[in-house]
């Protein structure tokens, strides 16, 4: 079989470090007159301490509530008025904030990001804290408490990692911890983690690198470094869970649904690369093994909107490989689960070269689709610089992953997709409100 190797783009970039420690990645792209600004802070839910969970996510909200020279609603207002878009996200390993604006409004976005990096405490008062605490609690009600199957994510975190591990709680955190948080606690979290020497700023788009780094120095250079950041919490743990952990969850849900989580090596390792390709062979799209067998042939699995299996790109000690299996109405959930395990464990017996070619093509398409936009590229530059201190992975990681072989995939499946290394959650329909709670 003739293997067609895609011609992959190579994105130019420059990396600068300001005197205050801020790392800045600039990548010129003059195709369209837009610019993306993306800031990653090296703090997420895994950096939180017991009794103070949920703070990283809370600060994602507080960072839009004004700073020294920016009013409470002005960050959204100024970017919207410029014709731009913006948002922020929180996950276990990081918090990020981003804007995409017409290129001639680049300095507006830089000024806004610099003002809250150096001056959020001037606007952080009790009213802001109380308001955003309620917003987060309402978000939890909408996405977890009142959502069918909404507890699955917290359960995976709780069961796939041992007590005391920094991934043992999800980013939403504890509402009791947030209720107990004082204004002093909130100010202390910002003062501990939000500084230029704990951040990466990436700028991609219709910019000139020399003029852009001069503007960055003008807006960010005066923000003092903080230093003395707390060390990352211990994250070492065994490579495998050592048993099957099973929970049956009665819930107000329309059909049974099974979630399976396997512990596996973290993002950035060769084993993770192999499991990413294994995920596509097993459960990625309509050409995967699970779709062919469980949807088309046996009618046990609902036709998914997206992928059935996925890997989480966590970096501290271990991550998880996830399978999401909603039963087709009327199907026996026990039969569905047993069929899934048989197919998943069958990867260890070998993967065909045709399956590998498809997996490489799907993975390449997803990767290039994300990199096709300036905001997606800025986010990836920030990601790789924050997690690995290597923005060049934007250009080199995909070729490395495409070199994964069928033997690598089979070996990774054999090592990690096994019965003594999984958490199984079985959601069962229940009208019992007390049981569902």
C-alpha positions as CSV (number, residue, x, y, z in Angstrom):
1,X,0.0,0.0,0.0
2,X,1.3,3.5,-0.9
3,X,1.4,5.7,2.1
4,X,0.7,9.4,1.4
5,X,2.5,11.6,3.8
6,X,0.7,15.0,4.2
7,X,2.7,18.2,3.8
8,X,2.4,19.7,7.2
9,X,2.6,23.5,7.8
10,X,5.6,24.9,9.7
11,X,4.5,28.0,11.6
12,X,7.1,30.7,12.2
13,X,7.4,32.2,15.7
14,X,9.7,34.1,18.0
15,X,10.0,33.5,21.7
16,X,10.9,36.4,24.1
17,X,11.2,36.6,27.8
18,X,10.8,39.9,29.5
19,X,12.8,41.0,32.5
20,X,9.9,40.2,34.7
21,X,9.7,36.6,33.5
22,X,6.8,36.9,31.1
23,X,7.3,34.6,28.2
24,X,5.9,35.9,24.9
25,X,5.4,34.0,21.7
26,X,4.7,36.0,18.5
27,X,3.8,34.4,15.2
28,X,3.1,36.5,12.1
29,X,0.3,35.5,9.8
30,X,-0.8,38.2,7.3
31,X,-3.5,36.2,5.5
32,X,-6.3,38.2,7.3
33,X,-6.2,41.5,9.2
34,X,-6.9,40.0,12.6
35,X,-4.8,39.2,15.7
36,X,-5.3,36.7,18.5
37,X,-4.1,37.4,22.0
38,X,-3.9,34.4,24.4
39,X,-2.7,34.3,28.0
40,X,-2.1,31.1,29.9
41,X,-1.5,31.2,33.6
42,X,0.2,28.2,35.1
43,X,-2.5,27.6,37.7
44,X,-5.5,25.3,37.5
45,X,-7.5,23.2,39.9
46,X,-4.6,20.9,40.6
47,X,-2.8,23.8,42.2
48,X,-5.6,24.3,44.8
49,X,-5.2,23.4,48.4
50,X,-7.7,21.3,50.5
51,X,-10.5,23.6,51.7
52,X,-9.9,26.0,48.9
53,X,-11.1,24.1,45.8
54,X,-12.8,26.0,43.0
55,X,-10.7,29.1,43.3
56,X,-9.0,28.7,39.9
57,X,-12.4,28.6,38.1
58,X,-13.7,31.4,40.3
59,X,-10.9,33.6,39.2
60,X,-11.7,33.0,35.6
61,X,-14.9,34.9,36.3
62,X,-13.3,37.5,38.6
63,X,-10.8,38.5,35.9
64,X,-13.6,39.9,33.8
65,X,-14.9,42.1,36.6
66,X,-12.6,45.1,36.3
67,X,-9.1,46.1,37.3
68,X,-7.2,49.3,38.0
69,X,-8.2,51.2,34.9
70,X,-11.0,49.0,33.6
71,X,-14.6,49.2,34.8
72,X,-16.7,46.2,35.8
73,X,-18.2,45.6,32.3
74,X,-15.6,47.4,30.2
75,X,-13.4,44.4,29.2
76,X,-16.3,42.8,27.3
77,X,-17.6,46.2,26.1
78,X,-14.3,47.4,24.7
79,X,-13.5,44.2,22.9
80,X,-17.0,43.9,21.5
81,X,-17.0,47.6,20.4
82,X,-13.7,46.8,18.5
83,X,-15.4,44.0,16.7
84,X,-13.6,41.3,18.6
85,X,-14.4,38.2,20.6
86,X,-13.1,37.0,24.0
87,X,-13.5,34.5,26.7
88,X,-11.6,32.5,29.3
89,X,-11.5,28.8,30.4
90,X,-10.2,26.9,33.4
91,X,-8.9,23.3,33.6
92,X,-6.9,21.2,35.9
93,X,-3.5,22.4,34.6
94,X,-4.1,26.0,33.6
95,X,-6.3,29.0,33.3
96,X,-6.4,31.0,30.1
97,X,-7.9,34.2,28.7
98,X,-8.1,35.3,25.1
99,X,-9.3,37.9,22.6
100,X,-9.4,37.9,18.8
101,X,-9.6,41.4,17.4
102,X,-9.0,43.4,14.2
103,X,-5.3,43.7,13.9
104,X,-5.4,47.5,14.4
105,X,-7.0,46.9,17.8
106,X,-4.2,44.7,19.1
107,X,-3.0,47.2,21.6
108,X,-6.4,47.4,23.1
109,X,-6.3,43.7,23.9
110,X,-2.8,44.0,25.2
111,X,-3.7,46.9,27.5
112,X,-6.7,45.1,28.9
113,X,-4.7,41.9,29.6
114,X,-1.9,43.9,31.2
115,X,-4.2,45.9,33.4
116,X,-5.8,42.8,35.0
117,X,-2.5,41.0,35.2
118,X,-1.1,43.8,37.3
119,X,-4.1,45.5,38.8
120,X,-7.0,43.1,39.5
121,X,-6.8,43.7,43.3
122,X,-7.8,47.4,42.8
123,X,-11.3,46.2,41.6
124,X,-11.7,43.0,43.7
125,X,-14.2,43.9,46.4
126,X,-16.8,42.0,48.4
127,X,-19.5,42.7,45.9
128,X,-17.6,41.3,43.0
129,X,-16.7,38.2,45.0
130,X,-20.2,37.6,46.1
131,X,-21.7,38.1,42.6
132,X,-19.2,35.8,40.9
133,X,-19.5,33.2,43.6
134,X,-23.2,33.0,42.8
135,X,-22.5,32.8,39.1
136,X,-20.2,29.8,39.6
137,X,-22.7,28.1,41.9
138,X,-25.4,28.6,39.2
139,X,-23.1,27.2,36.6
140,X,-22.6,24.1,38.7
141,X,-26.4,23.7,39.0
142,X,-26.9,24.0,35.2
143,X,-24.0,21.8,34.1
144,X,-23.8,19.3,36.9
145,X,-26.6,19.1,39.5
146,X,-29.6,19.5,37.1
147,X,-28.0,17.9,34.0
148,X,-28.7,14.3,33.1
149,X,-25.5,12.3,33.8
150,X,-24.1,15.5,35.3
151,X,-22.1,13.8,38.1
152,X,-20.0,11.6,35.8
153,X,-17.1,14.0,35.6
154,X,-16.8,14.5,39.3
155,X,-17.0,10.8,39.9
156,X,-14.2,10.1,37.4
157,X,-12.0,12.6,39.2
158,X,-12.8,11.1,42.6
159,X,-12.3,7.5,41.6
160,X,-9.6,7.4,39.0
161,X,-7.1,9.3,41.3
162,X,-6.4,8.4,44.9
163,X,-7.2,10.6,47.9
164,X,-4.9,13.6,48.1
165,X,-3.8,13.6,44.4
166,X,-4.3,17.1,42.8
167,X,-6.6,15.7,40.1
168,X,-8.9,14.1,42.6
169,X,-11.4,17.0,42.3
170,X,-12.7,18.7,39.1
171,X,-12.3,22.3,38.2
172,X,-15.8,23.3,39.5
173,X,-14.6,22.5,43.0
174,X,-16.6,22.5,46.2
175,X,-19.4,24.9,46.7
176,X,-18.9,24.6,50.4
177,X,-15.3,25.8,49.9
178,X,-16.5,28.7,47.8
179,X,-19.1,29.7,50.4
180,X,-16.4,29.7,53.0
181,X,-14.1,31.8,51.0
182,X,-13.4,35.3,52.3
183,X,-12.3,38.3,50.4
184,X,-8.8,37.9,51.9
185,X,-8.7,34.3,50.6
186,X,-9.6,35.4,47.1
187,X,-7.0,38.2,47.2
188,X,-4.4,35.8,48.5
189,X,-5.0,33.3,45.6
190,X,-4.5,36.1,43.0
191,X,-1.4,37.4,44.8
192,X,0.0,33.9,44.9
193,X,-0.5,32.8,41.3
194,X,-1.2,35.8,39.0
195,X,2.1,37.3,37.9
196,X,4.0,37.7,34.7
197,X,6.6,35.1,35.6
198,X,3.8,32.5,35.9
199,X,2.2,33.3,32.5
200,X,2.7,32.9,28.8
201,X,1.4,35.5,26.3
202,X,0.9,34.4,22.7
203,X,0.1,36.7,19.8
204,X,-0.7,35.3,16.4
205,X,-2.0,37.2,13.3
206,X,-1.4,40.2,11.1
207,X,1.3,41.7,13.3
208,X,4.9,42.7,12.9
209,X,7.0,40.9,15.5
210,X,9.4,43.8,16.3
211,X,6.6,46.3,16.8
212,X,4.5,43.8,18.7
213,X,7.2,42.9,21.2
214,X,7.8,46.6,21.7
215,X,4.1,47.1,22.6
216,X,4.2,44.1,24.9
217,X,7.2,45.6,26.8
218,X,5.3,48.9,27.0
219,X,2.2,47.4,28.5
220,X,3.6,44.4,30.5
221,X,7.2,45.3,31.3
222,X,6.3,47.4,34.3
223,X,4.4,44.6,36.1
224,X,6.8,43.3,38.8
225,X,7.7,39.6,38.9
226,X,6.3,37.8,41.9
227,X,8.5,34.7,42.3
228,X,8.2,32.2,45.2
229,X,5.4,30.3,43.5
230,X,4.3,27.3,45.5
231,X,5.9,24.0,44.2
232,X,3.6,21.8,42.2
233,X,1.7,19.4,44.5
234,X,3.0,15.8,44.5
235,X,1.5,13.8,41.7
236,X,3.4,10.5,41.6
237,X,1.1,7.4,41.7
238,X,1.2,3.9,40.4
239,X,0.9,3.4,36.6
240,X,-2.3,1.4,37.1
241,X,-5.3,1.6,39.4
242,X,-4.8,-2.0,40.4
243,X,-8.4,-3.1,40.3
244,X,-11.7,-2.3,38.6
245,X,-13.7,0.4,40.5
246,X,-17.4,0.2,39.8
247,X,-20.3,2.4,40.7
248,X,-23.9,2.2,39.8
249,X,-25.5,5.6,39.8
250,X,-29.4,5.9,40.0
251,X,-30.3,9.2,38.2
252,X,-33.1,10.9,36.5
253,X,-31.9,9.9,33.0
254,X,-33.7,8.7,29.9
255,X,-31.5,5.7,29.1
256,X,-28.7,3.8,30.8
257,X,-25.2,5.1,30.1
258,X,-21.8,3.7,30.8
259,X,-18.6,5.7,31.4
260,X,-15.2,3.9,31.5
261,X,-12.0,5.6,32.6
262,X,-8.6,4.0,32.4
263,X,-5.5,5.5,34.1
264,X,-2.7,6.1,31.5
265,X,0.6,8.0,31.1
266,X,0.4,11.8,30.9
267,X,0.2,14.1,27.9
268,X,3.7,14.5,26.4
269,X,4.8,10.8,26.7
270,X,5.1,8.3,23.8
271,X,2.5,6.1,25.5
272,X,0.0,9.0,25.5
273,X,0.7,9.5,21.7
274,X,-0.1,5.8,21.1
275,X,-3.3,6.0,23.1
276,X,-4.4,9.1,21.2
277,X,-4.3,7.0,18.0
278,X,-5.8,4.0,19.8
279,X,-8.7,6.2,20.8
280,X,-9.5,7.0,17.1
281,X,-9.2,3.3,16.1
282,X,-11.5,2.3,18.9
283,X,-14.0,5.1,19.1
284,X,-13.2,8.0,16.8
285,X,-15.9,8.8,14.2
286,X,-18.1,6.5,12.1
287,X,-15.2,4.4,10.8
288,X,-14.1,3.2,14.2
289,X,-14.5,-0.3,15.7
290,X,-17.1,0.7,18.3
291,X,-19.4,2.4,15.7
292,X,-19.2,-0.5,13.3
293,X,-19.9,-3.1,15.9
294,X,-22.1,-1.5,18.6
295,X,-24.1,1.0,16.5
296,X,-24.4,-0.6,13.0
297,X,-24.1,-4.3,13.6
298,X,-25.6,-4.9,17.1
299,X,-27.8,-1.8,17.8
300,X,-26.6,-1.5,21.4
301,X,-25.1,2.0,21.3
302,X,-26.7,5.3,20.4
303,X,-25.1,6.9,17.3
304,X,-22.8,9.5,18.9
305,X,-22.6,13.1,17.9
306,X,-18.9,13.0,18.4
307,X,-16.3,10.5,19.4
308,X,-17.0,7.6,21.8
309,X,-13.5,7.6,23.3
310,X,-11.0,10.3,24.1
311,X,-7.8,11.1,26.0
312,X,-7.4,14.0,28.4
313,X,-4.2,16.0,28.0
314,X,-3.2,16.1,31.7
315,X,0.5,16.4,32.6
316,X,0.8,15.6,36.3
317,X,1.6,12.0,37.0
318,X,-1.2,10.4,35.0
319,X,-4.2,11.1,32.9
320,X,-7.3,9.1,31.7
321,X,-8.6,7.5,28.6
322,X,-12.4,7.8,28.6
323,X,-15.2,5.9,26.9
324,X,-18.7,7.3,26.8
325,X,-21.4,4.7,26.0
326,X,-25.1,5.8,26.0
327,X,-27.3,2.8,25.5
328,X,-29.7,2.7,22.6
329,X,-33.3,2.8,23.9
330,X,-34.4,-0.7,24.8
331,X,-30.9,-2.1,24.7
332,X,-29.5,-4.1,27.6
333,X,-26.8,-2.0,29.3
334,X,-25.0,-5.1,30.6
335,X,-24.7,-6.5,27.1
336,X,-23.5,-3.1,25.9
337,X,-20.8,-2.9,28.5
338,X,-19.6,-6.5,27.9
339,X,-19.4,-5.9,24.2
340,X,-17.5,-2.7,24.7
341,X,-14.9,-4.4,26.9
342,X,-14.4,-7.2,24.4
343,X,-13.7,-4.7,21.6
344,X,-11.5,-2.4,23.7
345,X,-9.4,-5.3,24.9
346,X,-9.2,-6.6,21.4
347,X,-6.9,-3.7,20.4
348,X,-4.1,-5.5,22.2
349,X,-4.4,-8.3,19.7
350,X,-3.4,-6.0,16.9
351,X,-4.4,-3.1,14.7
352,X,-4.5,-3.1,10.9
353,X,-2.5,-0.7,8.8
354,X,-5.7,0.5,7.2
355,X,-7.0,1.4,10.7
356,X,-3.7,3.2,11.4
357,X,-3.9,5.2,8.1
358,X,-7.5,6.3,8.9
359,X,-6.5,7.2,12.5
360,X,-3.5,9.3,11.3
361,X,-5.8,11.0,8.8
362,X,-8.4,11.8,11.3
363,X,-5.9,13.0,13.9
364,X,-4.2,15.2,11.3
365,X,-7.5,16.7,10.2
366,X,-8.4,17.6,13.8
367,X,-5.0,19.0,14.5
368,X,-4.9,21.2,11.3
369,X,-8.4,22.3,11.8
370,X,-7.4,23.8,15.2
371,X,-4.3,25.4,13.8
372,X,-6.1,26.9,10.9
373,X,-7.4,29.8,13.0
374,X,-5.1,32.4,14.6
375,X,-6.9,32.0,17.9
376,X,-6.4,28.2,17.8
377,X,-2.8,28.6,17.0
378,X,-2.2,31.2,19.8
379,X,-3.8,28.8,22.2
380,X,-1.5,25.9,21.2
381,X,1.6,28.1,21.4
382,X,0.5,29.1,25.0
383,X,-0.2,25.5,25.8
384,X,3.1,24.0,24.8
385,X,5.1,26.9,26.2
386,X,3.3,26.6,29.6
387,X,3.3,22.9,29.9
388,X,6.6,22.0,28.2
389,X,8.5,25.3,27.8
390,X,8.6,24.5,24.1
391,X,6.4,26.5,21.7
392,X,8.0,24.5,18.8
393,X,5.8,21.6,19.6
394,X,3.2,23.3,17.5
395,X,5.3,22.2,14.5
396,X,6.9,19.0,15.8
397,X,4.3,17.1,17.9
398,X,2.0,16.1,15.1
399,X,4.8,14.5,13.0
400,X,5.9,12.6,16.2
401,X,2.4,11.3,16.7
402,X,2.0,10.3,13.1
403,X,5.0,8.1,13.5
404,X,3.2,5.9,16.0
405,X,2.9,2.4,14.7
406,X,0.3,-0.3,14.9
407,X,2.6,-2.2,17.3
408,X,2.8,0.9,19.5
409,X,-1.0,1.1,19.6
410,X,-1.4,-2.6,20.5
411,X,1.2,-2.4,23.2
412,X,-0.4,0.7,24.8
413,X,-3.8,-1.0,24.7
414,X,-2.4,-4.1,26.3
415,X,-0.7,-2.1,29.0
416,X,-3.6,0.3,29.9
417,X,-7.0,-0.7,28.5
418,X,-7.3,-3.7,30.9
419,X,-9.8,-4.8,33.6
420,X,-7.6,-4.0,36.6
421,X,-7.0,-0.4,35.5
422,X,-10.5,1.0,35.0
423,X,-13.3,2.9,36.6
424,X,-16.8,1.9,35.4
425,X,-19.8,4.2,36.1
426,X,-23.2,2.8,35.1
427,X,-26.0,5.3,35.2
428,X,-29.5,3.8,35.6
429,X,-32.8,5.6,35.1
430,X,-34.5,6.2,38.5
431,X,-37.6,8.2,39.5
432,X,-36.5,8.2,43.1
433,X,-35.4,11.8,43.9
434,X,-33.6,10.8,47.0
435,X,-31.6,8.1,45.2
436,X,-30.9,10.4,42.3
437,X,-29.5,13.0,44.7
